Amino acid sequence: MPEADDEFIDLRSDTVTTPSEAMREAAATAEVGDDVYRDDPTVNELERRAADAVGTEAALYVPSGTMANQIAVHVHTEPGQELLLERESHIYRWELAGAAKLSGAQTRTIDAGERCVPTPDAVREGIVGEDLHRPGTGLLALENTHNYRGGTAIPVEAIAAAAEAARDADVPVHLDGARVFNAAVALGVDASELVAPVDTVSFCLSKGLGAPVGSIVAGDESFVEEARRVRKLFGGGMRQAGLIAAPGLLALENVERLADDHANAERLAAGLDALDGVDAPAPDTNIVVAHTDDAGIAASDLVAACEDAGVGCVEFDEYTTRFTTHLDVGRDDVDAAVERVRDVIRELA
Ligand SMILES: *Cc1c(COP(=O)(O)O)cnc(C)c1O
């Protein structure tokens, strides 16, 4: 057995958490049925509780956050319509052009600057009216927290202002809220307040909340009814899914403790920022973004050397690396990770 302090500290993502004993127990003993027939009581309960957690009428359990977003795009848009989103958004950057391939949507991007919150003016400018030459905008998608910008927590007013600009033009709004509970905890508001200005929301149970599998897409009854058909179309109709939904119910109890991940991330950023040639701004939530242009260290080299030194992280850009805190890393792990990265930076610089 390796010493505890020799163990690999995995900060690649908050998706790497493994289910707790309680989650394994809940999975083993879950009451189940065929969820395509809506017979699974555990899934039904999870969908009710998830809707309550974000303040929507209804919710649907789906295999992943990507599917949740893609279902929303499919329900809201007609093929050929435009999907308006921010240029660093997850839906645009990391979902394999799913909007084009699965829904025939044309994407139009907004450059929303440092914090990636589109202003109402930028939204108005990006919306295309339907006429002889133009297809019309079918959906505006926003993101909170913003992954690529380092888990930035977007305040209610900013979401509401962007959403209002779209809705004034009769364009519905979807919020990619993969980490919306991180935003809520960081801002000290209820998640339902962040969701109230938009029509639909997706969030991941399998990230900071610690479930092994699954995400939610939520909105009003009629949206969720249609989303259920699209989930089937995309191959996401699951049968005795209560086995994986049961840990999801426990995950919903992990919202408040996200504050611990945020405190750990702040500590990590301060530790990394103090290293020569590393710029790691204080994070809003659990994602630390470290820039190493000043040290002239490429992210790919940093990631490889960190892995050898026992720290997992991921490349975001040529000189930008992401470190993410989560349920399975404590304060001591953070301190040990900073020590290891210090040695790596000394060697590479
Ligand atoms: C992780 C993530 C997703 C996708 O979730 P998966 O479950 O990995 O498919 C979508 N949006 C954002 C902002 C994310 O961070």
The ligand as an SDF file (V2000), in Angstrom:
LIG
                    3D

 15 15  0  0  0  0  0  0  0  0999 V2000
  -19.6860   18.7740  -17.7430 C   0  0  0  0  0  0  0  0  0  0  0  0
  -20.4860   19.7930  -18.4470 C   0  0  0  0  0  0  0  0  0  0  0  0
  -21.4870   19.4180  -19.3450 C   0  0  0  0  0  0  0  0  0  0  0  0
  -21.6840   17.9840  -19.8150 C   0  0  0  0  0  0  0  0  0  0  0  0
  -21.9030   17.0370  -18.8520 O   0  0  0  0  0  0  0  0  0  0  0  0
  -21.5320   15.4970  -19.1340 P   0  0  0  0  0  0  0  0  0  0  0  0
  -22.3140   14.7790  -18.0930 O   0  0  0  0  0  0  0  0  0  0  0  0
  -20.0570   15.4030  -18.9870 O   0  0  0  0  0  0  0  0  0  0  0  0
  -22.0000   15.1660  -20.5160 O   0  0  0  0  0  0  0  0  0  0  0  0
  -22.2490   20.4160  -19.9030 C   0  0  0  0  0  0  0  0  0  0  0  0
  -22.0420   21.7090  -19.5950 N   0  0  0  0  0  0  0  0  0  0  0  0
  -21.0810   22.1080  -18.7520 C   0  0  0  0  0  0  0  0  0  0  0  0
  -20.9310   23.5620  -18.4370 C   0  0  0  0  0  0  0  0  0  0  0  0
  -20.2540   21.1590  -18.1500 C   0  0  0  0  0  0  0  0  0  0  0  0
  -19.2920   21.5590  -17.3280 O   0  0  0  0  0  0  0  0  0  0  0  0
  1  2  1  0
  2  3  1  0
  2 14  2  0
  3  4  1  0
  3 10  2  0
  4  5  1  0
  5  6  1  0
  6  7  2  0
  6  8  1  0
  6  9  1  0
 10 11  1  0
 11 12  2  0
 12 13  1  0
 12 14  1  0
 14 15  1  0
M  END
$$$$
